[in-house]
């Protein structure tokens, strides 16, 4: 019997803030249809991402991967 392990969740977004040590804020946008009005809209969510020793810049496109909880708010790391 073989067991398959699920792949961790991956998201693509852009770096919007780098004010903390070893942490960046990444904004992830998704394109969704409004349930009542049927109009498409862009919804954005910000994630705190663990990024030690990474030379990132604001506006850079990154891929983030779900990982074990690193702190109260950080649940992702840079892929």
N, C-alpha and C positions, 0 to 999 in steps of 0.2 A: 504494500500500500504506500503510495507516495502522497505526501502532503505538499500543497503549493502555498507559498507565502505571498500575500498580496503586496503589490508594489506600493511604495509610499506615495502620498499625494504630491503632485508637482504642479506648480503654478508659475506663470510668467508675468512679470511686472516691471516697473521702473523704480529706481531709487529716488526717493523724494527728500530724505533727511538723513544726516550723518552726525548728529549732535552728541551721541553717547559712545562710550568705549565698547568696542567689540559688538556693536549693535547698529543696524541701519533700519530705516523704515522704508518698506516697499509698498507701493500702491498697485493693486491688481484690479484691472477693469474687466467687466464682462458685459456682454450685449444680450439683454433680455427683453421679452415681449410683455407689455403690460396686460394683465389678465382681463381687464374690463374694456380698455380703450384700444387694444390691439396695436399700439404704437411701440416701436422699438426704442429702447433707451439704454444708455451706458450707466452701469452702476459700479462704483469704485469702493474697494475696501482696503484699509491699510493694515499691514502686518509688521510686527517687530521681528527682525531676522538676525540670527547670530552670524556674524561675519568677522572672525578674528583674522588678522594679518592679510586682509584682502584690500587691494588698492582699487577701491570703487570710487565713482564720481556721481554727483547728483545728475539725474537724467539718463543714467546708463541702464540698458535693458538687462535684466537678470532672470535666472530660473531659480526658484526656491523649492526646497524639498521638506516635507514634514519629518520631524524627528522627535525624540523623547523630549519632555519638558525640560528646558534649560533654566528658566526662571518663571515667575508668575505669568508673564505675558508672552515669552518667547517659546514658540513651538515649531519654528522653521529654521533652516540653515541654507546658506548659499550652495547651490549645486556645482 
